[in-house]
Amino acid sequence: MAGESIISMSAIFEYFKDSRVIRRGENSVKSRFIQNVVYDDDLHMIRGGVHASMKQKIYNVEIFLSSDGDIQKASCNCPKGLDVCHHMASLAIFAHKNLSVTDAACKWSKVKPSQEDTILTAEMCFASSSHPFFPLLKEISEESVEQFKTDLKACGPTGLGWLLSPEPTINEETVVVDVEQLLFSEEYGNHGDKISFLKEKLSLTKDRIVEVQKLTVGQTNNPAWYIARKHRLTASNFGQVLKACKRGRFPPTLFQTLTGASPDGIIDDDTLIEVKCPFKYKDSFFSDCLLEIKDYIVSFNGESFILNDAHNYYHQIQGQLHICGKKTYILALWTTKDYLEI
């Protein structure tokens, strides 16, 4: 392009403001998604067609400029075209690079197809069938499998890495009785009073509860914690259960679960602690983000923090107090900017 561009990059940045939109527009230009462009000097208008990301649809874009080259308004018939979209940005960037004020009053700029747009056939992408290769015919040694596991671990936590990791060795009887095995046992099926049978087999003494608490320290990092809470109604679900009961919307189930609780910490004989780190407020002060809020465990009225007794966390804490036989609790809220105890 010779001469001064009809639109400057500063004008593009001033209009779109969002760097992500401009970056996507640059990618569209690099991918040659601009089909054609026309510039009308009398109307100070740029009009063009821009391919959608999947190249199956072409959106019509119009950009109107002021006499100084600033963007006055832009439109596009894509779903986001009423605001700003990257199709507008791509047309503006293309015009900046290819159209100058010395061009003809009305000029069509037909974009030439790129060699990169050529569709490759399967024969062009893969080896010739005259040299067949069958990976499954290769004998896989134990050393290769172990090396694969080592390479996989180096990539960080992955689902396949977890599946290939050794299963934790733990005796379920050392934690609590397995509810599922008990329900499918012959002894349970033949017993006349099944409720009394379950209470007898699954009830824990106070000393046993203390032992289970010690065995399950660490919660999600402790395999015993998952076993102890299996098929039990834990305190974190109490709020949803109570609301379902009030609505009369709870289905009958064959596997009646037992209650359980796993508080974040035990302070002393009478006190529990529950810690919450709300991600949506992670960079905020509680006095700002909880001001007059209604959908969290705590709100701030401008003077003091108020506990929301209708929130699921409230029922969770009440359930923990009841099941653990405690009288008081500390609710600790933490963000990167603030800390609050209630």
Contacts in CASP RR format, 6 or more apart in sequence:
PFRMAT RR
TARGET T0000
AUTHOR 0000-0000-0000
METHOD contacts of the structure
MODEL  1
MAGESIISMSAIFEYFKDSRVIRRGENSVKSRFIQNVVYDDDLHMIRGGV
HASMKQKIYNVEIFLSSDGDIQKASCNCPKGLDVCHHMASLAIFAHKNLS
VTDAACKWSKVKPSQEDTILTAEMCFASSSHPFFPLLKEISEESVEQFKT
DLKACGPTGLGWLLSPEPTINEETVVVDVEQLLFSEEYGNHGDKISFLKE
KLSLTKDRIVEVQKLTVGQTNNPAWYIARKHRLTASNFGQVLKACKRGRF
PPTLFQTLTGASPDGIIDDDTLIEVKCPFKYKDSFFSDCLLEIKDYIVSF
NGESFILNDAHNYYHQIQGQLHICGKKTYILALWTTKDYLEI
1 97 0 8 1.000
1 98 0 8 1.000
1 99 0 8 1.000
1 100 0 8 1.000
2 100 0 8 1.000
2 102 0 8 1.000
3 100 0 8 1.000
3 101 0 8 1.000
3 102 0 8 1.000
4 100 0 8 1.000
4 101 0 8 1.000
4 102 0 8 1.000
5 95 0 8 1.000
5 96 0 8 1.000
5 97 0 8 1.000
5 99 0 8 1.000
5 100 0 8 1.000
5 101 0 8 1.000
6 39 0 8 1.000
6 46 0 8 1.000
6 65 0 8 1.000
6 69 0 8 1.000
6 95 0 8 1.000
6 96 0 8 1.000
6 99 0 8 1.000
6 100 0 8 1.000
6 101 0 8 1.000
6 103 0 8 1.000
7 46 0 8 1.000
7 63 0 8 1.000
7 65 0 8 1.000
7 69 0 8 1.000
7 71 0 8 1.000
7 92 0 8 1.000
7 95 0 8 1.000
7 96 0 8 1.000
7 99 0 8 1.000
8 69 0 8 1.000
8 96 0 8 1.000
9 93 0 8 1.000
9 96 0 8 1.000
11 69 0 8 1.000
11 70 0 8 1.000
11 71 0 8 1.000
12 22 0 8 1.000
12 71 0 8 1.000
12 89 0 8 1.000
12 92 0 8 1.000
12 93 0 8 1.000
12 96 0 8 1.000
13 22 0 8 1.000
14 70 0 8 1.000
14 71 0 8 1.000
15 70 0 8 1.000
15 71 0 8 1.000
15 74 0 8 1.000
15 84 0 8 1.000
15 92 0 8 1.000
16 22 0 8 1.000
16 84 0 8 1.000
16 88 0 8 1.000
16 89 0 8 1.000
16 92 0 8 1.000
18 84 0 8 1.000
21 84 0 8 1.000
21 85 0 8 1.000
21 86 0 8 1.000
21 89 0 8 1.000
22 86 0 8 1.000
22 89 0 8 1.000
22 93 0 8 1.000
24 86 0 8 1.000
24 89 0 8 1.000
24 90 0 8 1.000
25 86 0 8 1.000
25 87 0 8 1.000
25 89 0 8 1.000
25 90 0 8 1.000
25 93 0 8 1.000
26 89 0 8 1.000
26 90 0 8 1.000
26 93 0 8 1.000
28 34 0 8 1.000
28 50 0 8 1.000
28 51 0 8 1.000
28 86 0 8 1.000
28 87 0 8 1.000
28 89 0 8 1.000
28 90 0 8 1.000
29 90 0 8 1.000
29 93 0 8 1.000
29 94 0 8 1.000
29 97 0 8 1.000
32 111 0 8 1.000
32 113 0 8 1.000
32 114 0 8 1.000
32 116 0 8 1.000
32 117 0 8 1.000
33 50 0 8 1.000
33 51 0 8 1.000
33 53 0 8 1.000
33 55 0 8 1.000
33 90 0 8 1.000
34 48 0 8 1.000
34 49 0 8 1.000
34 50 0 8 1.000
34 51 0 8 1.000
34 90 0 8 1.000
34 91 0 8 1.000
34 94 0 8 1.000
34 111 0 8 1.000
35 48 0 8 1.000
35 49 0 8 1.000
35 50 0 8 1.000
35 51 0 8 1.000
35 58 0 8 1.000
35 111 0 8 1.000
36 48 0 8 1.000
36 49 0 8 1.000
36 108 0 8 1.000
36 109 0 8 1.000
36 110 0 8 1.000
36 111 0 8 1.000
37 46 0 8 1.000
37 47 0 8 1.000
37 48 0 8 1.000
37 49 0 8 1.000
37 91 0 8 1.000
37 94 0 8 1.000
37 95 0 8 1.000
37 98 0 8 1.000
37 99 0 8 1.000
37 108 0 8 1.000
37 109 0 8 1.000
37 111 0 8 1.000
38 46 0 8 1.000
38 47 0 8 1.000
38 48 0 8 1.000
38 106 0 8 1.000
38 107 0 8 1.000
38 108 0 8 1.000
38 109 0 8 1.000
39 45 0 8 1.000
39 46 0 8 1.000
39 47 0 8 1.000
39 95 0 8 1.000
39 99 0 8 1.000
39 103 0 8 1.000
39 106 0 8 1.000
39 107 0 8 1.000
39 109 0 8 1.000
40 47 0 8 1.000
40 105 0 8 1.000
40 106 0 8 1.000
41 103 0 8 1.000
41 105 0 8 1.000
41 106 0 8 1.000
42 105 0 8 1.000
42 106 0 8 1.000
43 64 0 8 1.000
44 64 0 8 1.000
44 65 0 8 1.000
44 66 0 8 1.000
44 67 0 8 1.000
44 69 0 8 1.000
45 62 0 8 1.000
45 63 0 8 1.000
45 64 0 8 1.000
45 65 0 8 1.000
46 62 0 8 1.000
46 63 0 8 1.000
46 65 0 8 1.000
46 91 0 8 1.000
46 92 0 8 1.000
46 95 0 8 1.000
46 99 0 8 1.000
47 60 0 8 1.000
47 61 0 8 1.000
47 62 0 8 1.000
47 63 0 8 1.000
48 60 0 8 1.000
48 61 0 8 1.000
48 62 0 8 1.000
48 91 0 8 1.000
49 58 0 8 1.000
49 59 0 8 1.000
49 60 0 8 1.000
49 61 0 8 1.000
49 91 0 8 1.000
50 58 0 8 1.000
50 59 0 8 1.000
50 61 0 8 1.000
50 76 0 8 1.000
50 87 0 8 1.000
50 90 0 8 1.000
50 91 0 8 1.000
51 57 0 8 1.000
51 58 0 8 1.000
51 59 0 8 1.000
52 58 0 8 1.000
52 59 0 8 1.000
52 78 0 8 1.000
59 76 0 8 1.000
59 77 0 8 1.000
59 78 0 8 1.000
59 87 0 8 1.000
60 76 0 8 1.000
60 77 0 8 1.000
61 74 0 8 1.000
61 75 0 8 1.000
61 76 0 8 1.000
61 87 0 8 1.000
61 88 0 8 1.000
61 91 0 8 1.000
62 74 0 8 1.000
62 75 0 8 1.000
62 76 0 8 1.000
63 71 0 8 1.000
63 73 0 8 1.000
63 74 0 8 1.000
63 88 0 8 1.000
63 91 0 8 1.000
63 92 0 8 1.000
63 95 0 8 1.000
64 71 0 8 1.000
64 72 0 8 1.000
64 73 0 8 1.000
64 74 0 8 1.000
65 71 0 8 1.000
65 72 0 8 1.000
66 72 0 8 1.000
71 92 0 8 1.000
74 84 0 8 1.000
74 88 0 8 1.000
74 92 0 8 1.000
75 81 0 8 1.000
75 88 0 8 1.000
76 85 0 8 1.000
76 87 0 8 1.000
76 88 0 8 1.000
78 85 0 8 1.000
78 87 0 8 1.000
81 87 0 8 1.000
81 88 0 8 1.000
98 109 0 8 1.000
99 107 0 8 1.000
99 109 0 8 1.000
127 133 0 8 1.000
149 161 0 8 1.000
149 164 0 8 1.000
152 158 0 8 1.000
152 160 0 8 1.000
152 161 0 8 1.000
152 164 0 8 1.000
153 161 0 8 1.000
168 223 0 8 1.000
170 223 0 8 1.000
170 224 0 8 1.000
170 227 0 8 1.000
172 178 0 8 1.000
172 227 0 8 1.000
174 215 0 8 1.000
174 224 0 8 1.000
175 212 0 8 1.000
175 215 0 8 1.000
175 216 0 8 1.000
175 224 0 8 1.000
175 227 0 8 1.000
175 228 0 8 1.000
176 202 0 8 1.000
176 204 0 8 1.000
176 212 0 8 1.000
176 227 0 8 1.000
176 228 0 8 1.000
177 201 0 8 1.000
177 202 0 8 1.000
178 227 0 8 1.000
178 230 0 8 1.000
179 202 0 8 1.000
179 230 0 8 1.000
179 231 0 8 1.000
179 232 0 8 1.000
179 255 0 8 1.000
179 257 0 8 1.000
179 258 0 8 1.000
180 230 0 8 1.000
180 231 0 8 1.000
180 255 0 8 1.000
182 188 0 8 1.000
182 198 0 8 1.000
182 201 0 8 1.000
182 202 0 8 1.000
183 254 0 8 1.000
183 255 0 8 1.000
187 197 0 8 1.000
188 194 0 8 1.000
188 197 0 8 1.000
188 198 0 8 1.000
191 197 0 8 1.000
198 256 0 8 1.000
198 258 0 8 1.000
202 258 0 8 1.000
204 212 0 8 1.000
212 228 0 8 1.000
213 266 0 8 1.000
215 222 0 8 1.000
215 224 0 8 1.000
215 228 0 8 1.000
216 222 0 8 1.000
216 224 0 8 1.000
216 225 0 8 1.000
216 228 0 8 1.000
216 262 0 8 1.000
218 225 0 8 1.000
219 225 0 8 1.000
219 262 0 8 1.000
219 264 0 8 1.000
225 262 0 8 1.000
228 262 0 8 1.000
229 260 0 8 1.000
229 262 0 8 1.000
231 255 0 8 1.000
231 257 0 8 1.000
231 258 0 8 1.000
232 257 0 8 1.000
232 258 0 8 1.000
232 259 0 8 1.000
232 260 0 8 1.000
233 241 0 8 1.000
233 257 0 8 1.000
233 258 0 8 1.000
233 259 0 8 1.000
233 260 0 8 1.000
234 259 0 8 1.000
234 260 0 8 1.000
234 261 0 8 1.000
234 262 0 8 1.000
235 259 0 8 1.000
235 260 0 8 1.000
235 261 0 8 1.000
235 262 0 8 1.000
235 263 0 8 1.000
235 315 0 8 1.000
235 316 0 8 1.000
235 317 0 8 1.000
235 318 0 8 1.000
235 319 0 8 1.000
235 320 0 8 1.000
235 323 0 8 1.000
236 312 0 8 1.000
236 316 0 8 1.000
237 316 0 8 1.000
238 312 0 8 1.000
238 315 0 8 1.000
238 316 0 8 1.000
238 318 0 8 1.000
238 319 0 8 1.000
239 312 0 8 1.000
239 314 0 8 1.000
239 315 0 8 1.000
239 316 0 8 1.000
240 312 0 8 1.000
241 250 0 8 1.000
242 315 0 8 1.000
244 250 0 8 1.000
259 319 0 8 1.000
259 323 0 8 1.000
260 323 0 8 1.000
261 319 0 8 1.000
261 320 0 8 1.000
261 323 0 8 1.000
261 324 0 8 1.000
263 272 0 8 1.000
263 273 0 8 1.000
263 274 0 8 1.000
263 320 0 8 1.000
263 324 0 8 1.000
263 329 0 8 1.000
264 272 0 8 1.000
264 273 0 8 1.000
264 274 0 8 1.000
264 275 0 8 1.000
265 272 0 8 1.000
265 273 0 8 1.000
265 274 0 8 1.000
266 272 0 8 1.000
266 273 0 8 1.000
266 324 0 8 1.000
266 326 0 8 1.000
267 273 0 8 1.000
267 330 0 8 1.000
269 326 0 8 1.000
270 326 0 8 1.000
270 327 0 8 1.000
270 328 0 8 1.000
271 326 0 8 1.000
271 327 0 8 1.000
271 328 0 8 1.000
271 329 0 8 1.000
271 330 0 8 1.000
272 317 0 8 1.000
272 320 0 8 1.000
272 321 0 8 1.000
272 324 0 8 1.000
272 326 0 8 1.000
272 328 0 8 1.000
272 329 0 8 1.000
272 330 0 8 1.000
273 329 0 8 1.000
273 330 0 8 1.000
273 331 0 8 1.000
273 332 0 8 1.000
274 313 0 8 1.000
274 316 0 8 1.000
274 317 0 8 1.000
274 320 0 8 1.000
274 329 0 8 1.000
274 330 0 8 1.000
274 331 0 8 1.000
274 332 0 8 1.000
275 332 0 8 1.000
275 334 0 8 1.000
276 297 0 8 1.000
276 313 0 8 1.000
276 331 0 8 1.000
276 332 0 8 1.000
276 333 0 8 1.000
276 334 0 8 1.000
277 333 0 8 1.000
277 334 0 8 1.000
277 335 0 8 1.000
278 296 0 8 1.000
278 333 0 8 1.000
278 335 0 8 1.000
281 289 0 8 1.000
281 290 0 8 1.000
281 335 0 8 1.000
282 335 0 8 1.000
282 336 0 8 1.000
283 335 0 8 1.000
283 336 0 8 1.000
283 337 0 8 1.000
284 335 0 8 1.000
284 337 0 8 1.000
284 338 0 8 1.000
285 335 0 8 1.000
285 337 0 8 1.000
285 338 0 8 1.000
286 298 0 8 1.000
286 300 0 8 1.000
286 305 0 8 1.000
286 333 0 8 1.000
286 335 0 8 1.000
286 338 0 8 1.000
286 340 0 8 1.000
287 300 0 8 1.000
287 302 0 8 1.000
287 338 0 8 1.000
290 296 0 8 1.000
290 298 0 8 1.000
290 299 0 8 1.000
290 300 0 8 1.000
290 305 0 8 1.000
291 299 0 8 1.000
291 300 0 8 1.000
291 301 0 8 1.000
291 302 0 8 1.000
292 299 0 8 1.000
292 300 0 8 1.000
292 301 0 8 1.000
292 302 0 8 1.000
293 299 0 8 1.000
293 300 0 8 1.000
294 308 0 8 1.000
295 311 0 8 1.000
296 308 0 8 1.000
296 311 0 8 1.000
297 307 0 8 1.000
297 308 0 8 1.000
297 311 0 8 1.000
297 313 0 8 1.000
297 314 0 8 1.000
297 331 0 8 1.000
298 305 0 8 1.000
298 306 0 8 1.000
298 307 0 8 1.000
298 308 0 8 1.000
298 331 0 8 1.000
298 333 0 8 1.000
298 340 0 8 1.000
298 342 0 8 1.000
299 305 0 8 1.000
299 306 0 8 1.000
299 308 0 8 1.000
300 306 0 8 1.000
305 340 0 8 1.000
305 342 0 8 1.000
307 314 0 8 1.000
307 331 0 8 1.000
307 342 0 8 1.000
308 314 0 8 1.000
313 331 0 8 1.000
317 329 0 8 1.000
317 331 0 8 1.000
320 326 0 8 1.000
320 329 0 8 1.000
321 327 0 8 1.000
321 328 0 8 1.000
321 329 0 8 1.000
330 341 0 8 1.000
330 342 0 8 1.000
331 341 0 8 1.000
331 342 0 8 1.000
332 339 0 8 1.000
332 340 0 8 1.000
332 341 0 8 1.000
333 339 0 8 1.000
333 340 0 8 1.000
333 341 0 8 1.000
333 342 0 8 1.000
334 340 0 8 1.000
END
